[in-house]
């Protein structure tokens, strides 16, 4: 059985490696997050949805209304107050962020098997457990 929970958070970032692109500039998103939780049971399953939310919401709250910064982006680190930023060892693309979020959620709730991160209404990245085995940003 699969249960999907939807969440959202707001954050700013820039893709400093995308020279000449509008994404190179600091900008913000209302990120949509859907997490799939898979359960295998021999009979009826009862999973309180609030237990699943409790695994996800603290992770997203740590990013909410913050600027997500790649550690190599020293100019942005210098410009953003430390209390308003979260620094990662990797570029803050949607692909990397989706892998990081799924890995972080799985540390709390191992039944999480996939995560969809919508950066815009028309751009969605899906990270799966299989992706985490080869995705370098699955850990902070």
PLY file of the C-alpha trace (Angstrom):
ply
format ascii 1.0
element vertex 140
property float x
property float y
property float z
element edge 139
property int vertex1
property int vertex2
end_header
0.00 0.00 0.00
1.26 3.47 -0.85
0.37 6.65 1.02
1.29 10.03 -0.46
1.49 13.18 1.63
1.78 16.69 0.18
3.72 19.58 1.69
5.23 22.88 0.64
7.89 25.31 1.67
9.32 28.56 0.40
13.00 29.18 -0.26
15.39 31.20 -2.39
18.45 29.93 -4.21
20.54 30.48 -7.28
22.32 28.17 -9.67
25.61 30.02 -9.87
26.96 27.49 -12.39
24.25 28.32 -14.95
26.14 31.28 -16.40
23.96 33.48 -18.58
20.71 31.87 -17.40
18.04 33.65 -15.38
18.54 30.87 -12.81
22.02 32.23 -12.13
20.36 35.12 -10.27
18.98 34.78 -6.75
15.29 33.87 -6.96
12.64 32.14 -4.90
10.20 29.26 -5.23
7.13 27.88 -3.56
8.33 24.30 -3.56
5.73 21.58 -3.65
6.75 18.28 -2.07
4.99 14.94 -2.38
6.38 11.99 -0.45
5.38 8.39 -1.12
5.40 5.99 1.80
5.12 2.28 0.98
3.85 -0.27 3.47
3.75 -4.04 3.15
1.44 -5.91 5.46
-0.39 -9.18 5.70
-3.65 -7.51 6.55
-5.29 -4.12 7.04
-2.90 -1.21 7.61
-3.61 1.81 9.77
-1.00 4.56 9.59
-1.76 7.88 11.27
-1.04 10.51 8.64
0.23 12.87 11.33
3.04 10.38 12.05
4.18 10.67 8.44
3.90 14.45 8.58
5.99 14.46 11.75
8.81 12.82 9.79
8.69 15.38 6.97
7.73 18.73 8.46
10.83 19.38 10.64
13.09 18.78 7.63
11.13 21.20 5.47
10.81 23.73 8.32
14.60 23.95 8.47
14.57 25.16 4.84
11.38 27.23 4.88
11.85 30.94 4.15
15.62 30.50 3.94
18.17 30.99 1.21
19.65 27.68 0.06
23.32 28.22 -0.74
26.03 26.08 -2.33
29.17 26.21 -0.13
31.24 27.18 -3.18
29.10 30.31 -3.70
31.18 32.49 -1.38
29.63 35.74 -2.65
26.12 34.63 -1.68
27.30 33.24 1.66
28.85 36.63 2.45
25.66 38.46 1.44
23.09 36.41 3.41
22.73 36.57 7.18
23.70 33.19 8.68
20.31 32.86 10.37
18.58 33.19 6.99
20.59 30.66 4.99
21.24 26.93 4.77
24.56 25.95 3.22
25.00 22.70 1.28
28.11 21.02 -0.13
26.46 20.80 -3.54
24.63 23.11 -5.98
21.06 23.77 -4.86
19.34 22.50 -7.99
15.93 20.84 -7.75
17.51 17.49 -8.60
20.03 17.69 -5.78
17.47 19.05 -3.34
15.00 16.24 -4.11
17.65 13.57 -3.42
18.70 15.30 -0.21
15.11 15.59 1.03
14.28 11.96 0.35
17.46 10.75 2.06
16.77 12.99 5.07
13.17 11.83 5.40
14.22 8.17 5.11
16.52 8.63 8.11
13.39 9.34 10.18
10.82 7.26 8.28
12.33 4.40 6.22
9.00 3.69 4.50
9.53 6.82 2.33
10.30 5.47 -1.15
9.93 8.42 -3.52
9.75 12.19 -3.42
8.50 14.62 -6.03
9.75 18.19 -5.78
7.94 20.82 -7.83
10.09 23.89 -8.27
7.46 25.49 -10.49
3.99 24.46 -11.64
5.51 22.86 -14.73
8.82 21.46 -13.42
8.83 18.42 -11.17
11.78 16.23 -10.17
11.23 12.71 -8.83
13.81 11.07 -6.56
13.51 7.39 -5.70
15.31 5.08 -3.30
17.23 3.69 -6.27
18.48 7.19 -7.10
19.90 7.61 -3.61
22.35 4.77 -4.18
24.16 6.80 -6.85
23.24 10.43 -6.13
26.10 12.27 -4.38
23.86 14.84 -2.69
21.76 12.31 -0.84
23.78 13.28 2.23
24.47 16.79 3.46
0 1
1 2
2 3
3 4
4 5
5 6
6 7
7 8
8 9
9 10
10 11
11 12
12 13
13 14
14 15
15 16
16 17
17 18
18 19
19 20
20 21
21 22
22 23
23 24
24 25
25 26
26 27
27 28
28 29
29 30
30 31
31 32
32 33
33 34
34 35
35 36
36 37
37 38
38 39
39 40
40 41
41 42
42 43
43 44
44 45
45 46
46 47
47 48
48 49
49 50
50 51
51 52
52 53
53 54
54 55
55 56
56 57
57 58
58 59
59 60
60 61
61 62
62 63
63 64
64 65
65 66
66 67
67 68
68 69
69 70
70 71
71 72
72 73
73 74
74 75
75 76
76 77
77 78
78 79
79 80
80 81
81 82
82 83
83 84
84 85
85 86
86 87
87 88
88 89
89 90
90 91
91 92
92 93
93 94
94 95
95 96
96 97
97 98
98 99
99 100
100 101
101 102
102 103
103 104
104 105
105 106
106 107
107 108
108 109
109 110
110 111
111 112
112 113
113 114
114 115
115 116
116 117
117 118
118 119
119 120
120 121
121 122
122 123
123 124
124 125
125 126
126 127
127 128
128 129
129 130
130 131
131 132
132 133
133 134
134 135
135 136
136 137
137 138
138 139
